């Protein structure tokens, strides 16, 4: 059986599949050529991340395809229900990248409260000639300890984010329409552990309480944070979106940044991805990364192995 990992797969994932008797193809095939390639090479399983789209037309054009796998959490680039109706297995790896995304959230948070995103732009240009001036500009940082982090969406990634926040010494409040309360276990290096219970609150209460807000929801029809939500939020709030482009209204966010209502933002995902709006990229209050939440070696290893395990289980019956 053949597996086409069109957006790549870790070496550990390849080895696990090959050990189980699968042929793994890692050739990157252009979207418009994908159907022909799958059919001509008798591909049984197609693995994607976020770049490759698996829509109805591709599914219809590949009648011998047996499985579609998404290396990651969100499945918005796959017509999941239609694929299942056609008898295909559709899998993803919801737990594998949670910790990596949560750590990136805190990279943006720490960079935001200490102005690293702006200092790293200006120090190479003016650090030699205006060192004292820059020092004064970035001297008003704040600590995360003792502040309140609001988490919108307390699923797997939201929970991992909460763990780091609690470890840092932050108060955590959460909003999730599907969860009333959640236990957050923290495991320490010496074998000890503690569990913290978080009862979810309304979105409005979260917006009023949170010094920083991190969004962890799948793609939505409407904005989760738009103009109305930003008006309710605390003055100077920090906003982090490492979930999906389109859950935060970028126009409203830029306006709030301009007015000082939002102190800074950290964006790993964008409304117009993979062509983010230039006014977002050029804003000096925005910390930027190119959708790399799950892009750690550890997460990619876990993703590859989790995909391999599922493929072997489903196709080697």
N, C-alpha and C positions, 0 to 999 in steps of 0.2 A: 504494500500500500504506500501511496505517496502523500506527503504533506508539503504544501507550499507555504512557507513562512514569509509572506510578502513584505511585511514590515520588520523582518528580522526575528531572531529568537536566540536566547543565550546558548553558549556552548554546552552547558549542563543539560539544557532542554533537548538539544540536538542529540547528545550522547544517550539520554534516556530513551528517546524515540528510536534511535538506531539500534540500541541494545534490544529493543522489543520487536525489531524486524522491519521498521518503517524506513523508507527513503525520504530524507529531508532535503527540500530544495529551498535555497535562500536567495535565489535570483529575484531582484526587484523588478516586477512587471508593471508597466504603466497601466493606469486604470482602464483606458480604452482598449487595451490589448489583453486584459485579464481573462475574459471569457474564452477567447480562442486558446490562450495558453493552457488554461485549466483543462479544456476538452482535448486538445492535441496531446497533452502529457498525462492524461488519465489521472488527474489529481483527485484524491479522495477527501482531503481535509485542507481547508484554507484558513490560515492564521493571520490575523491583522492586529494592528494597534489602533491608532487614531487616524492615520493618513489614508488608508485604503477604505473605500466605501463598498458595502455589500448591500445593494438595493435589489428591489424586485426584478429588475431587468437582468441583473447578473445571475440571480438565483434561477430565473426561468431559462436563461441561456446555458446553464450548467446542470443538466438533469442527473448526472452521475455523481455530483458532489454529495458527500455524506455528512460533512461536519464543517461548521464555521466556528472558529475560536477567536476570542478577543483577549489579547494580552493586556489586561487592565480591568478597570471597574465599569466605566460607562459604556453602554452599548448603543449610543445614539447614531453611530455610523453604520449600524446593521439593522435591516428590517427583520427584527427578531421574530415577531409573531407570524409573519408571512413565511419565513424560513421553516418555522416549526410546523406550520400547516402543510408545507410541502414535504414533511417527513425528515427534515435535516435536524441533526443535533446542533444546538447552539450553546456554547460554553464561554465562560469568562473566568477571571481570577480575582474575585472581589477582595480577598484578604491580603494578597501578596504584596501590594505596594502601599498599604495604608500607612505604615511607619515612615516610609520615605517621603510621602506627601506631607505628613504632619511635620517632619523635620524641616521641609522647605518652607512651610508656613512660618515656622519660628525663625528661619533665616531671614525672611522678609520682615518679621516683627522686630527682631533685634537690629536689623539694618535700618528699619524705619525710625525707631526711637533714638538711634544714635546718628542718624543722617548719613549712614554709610553709602546709600544709593547715590546721594548727591556729592559727597566727599570724594568718592571714587571717580566721579566725572571731572571734578574741578582740581583735585590735587595734581594730576599729571600736567594740567594746563597752567595752573597758577601757584602750585605749592612752593616753588622756589622763590617767586617774587612777592607773594602775598600770604606767606605762612601765618603771620600773626592775625591778619584779617580773616583768614579761613578758620583759624582756631577759635576766634571770637564768634564766627557765624555758626559753628557746630558745637558750641559750648553749652547749649541749653537742652541737652538730652534728658531723657527720663528713664527710670527703671521699669521693667515689667513686673517685678516683685510687688505684690500688694495691689496691683491693678486688676480690673475685671475683664475677662475675655468672654465675649458672647459667641457661641458656636451655633450657627444655623444649620441644622442637619446633624444629628448625633448618632449617625451610623458608624460603620467601621473606622473611616478616616476621622470623623468627628471625635470618636472616642480616643483614638491615638493622639489627636491634638490635645484633647482634654488631659490626657496622662502627662504630657510634657508641661502643660500649663500648671497643673497641680504641683509637679516637681519643681517648677520655677518659683512657686509661691504665689501664684495667681488665684483669684476667685474665678470659678467657672459657672456661667449661666448658659442654658441651652434652650433652643426652640426646635421642636420637631413635631409636626402634626400627627405622626404615627407612633410616637413613643412618649409615654407619660413619665417614666423614670428609668434610670439606667445605673447599674453598678459599674464603677470604673476601678479595676484592680491595678495596683502598682506593684511590680515585682522588683526588688532591689538586688544589688550585686552580691549581697551576703546571704541570700536565701530568704530573707524576710519579705513580707508583703503586707499591703494594707488595701482596703477597699473603700472607695468613696461613692456615696449615692448622690446622684444628681437628678432632681425633679425638674422636668421641663416647665418652662413658663411661656407666656404669650410672646409673639414676635414684638409687639409694641413695648412690653416690659423689658425685653432684652435690649431693644434699641435705646431705651432710656437709661439702662444701667451700665451698658458695656463701654469700657474705654477703648477696646479693640474688638473688631468683629471679623470672624473667619467663616466663610461660606463653604458648606460641604453637602451639596445637593446635586442630583442629576440635572440634565438639560430640562428646562421648563418652557412652557408657552409664554409665560409672562416673567417680567423681572422679579427676582426675589428681593433685591435692593434697588429701588428706583428713587425718584425724586421725593415721593411721599415719605419713604422710610428714612431717607437722609435728613429730611426736615425734623423728624422725630428724634434722631440720634443725638448723642451728646456732642457738645462743641469740641472740635479737635479730634474726633474719633479717628482711629486707623482702620482701614478696610483691607482685608486680604481675600483674594479670590484665586484659589488653586483648584477649583472644581471644574466648571465649564464656562466657556465664553457665552455671554448672553444671559447669565443669571444676575449680573450686575449691569445696570444701565450706565454705560461709559460716558454718555453725554451729561447725564445728571451728576456723575461722579466728578468729571472735570470741572463742572460749574461749582460744585461744593468744595473742591480743592482750591479753586480760584478765590472763593469767598472766605476760606479758612474754616468752614464748617467741618470739613474732613482734613485732618492734619497731614496724613500721607496715605498712600495706597500701595499695596503689593499685588501685582498681577502676574500670574503664570499662564493664564488663559485669556482669550480675547474674543470679542464679538465677531470680528472679521478675520479670524484665524483661517488660513496661515498668512494673511496680509493685514496685520493690525493697523489701525488708524494712526497716521503719522503724528497727529496731535496728542495721542496717548503716549506714543513712544518718546516724544520730545518733552513731555511735561516733567519739570524738575522736582515734582513731589511724588512721582511714581517709581517704585522699585520694580524692575522688569526681569522676567525670565521667560524663555521660549518653550513653555509647556513641558517642563522637565520634572514634574512632581514625582513620577515613578521612575525616573531615569537614574537610578543608582545601581551599582553592580549587584548589591545584595537583593534588591527588589527584582531585577531582571532575572537573576538566578531562580528566585522563588517562583516568578511568573512562568519561566520556561519549564521548571519541574512540575508545577501544578497543571499546566496545559498538557504536558506529556502524560502525566498520570491519568488525566481525564480521557485523553485520546485513546490510550491503551485500554482503559476500562470499557469505553464505548464501542471501539472498532475491532478489538481483538477477542470478541466473544466466540 
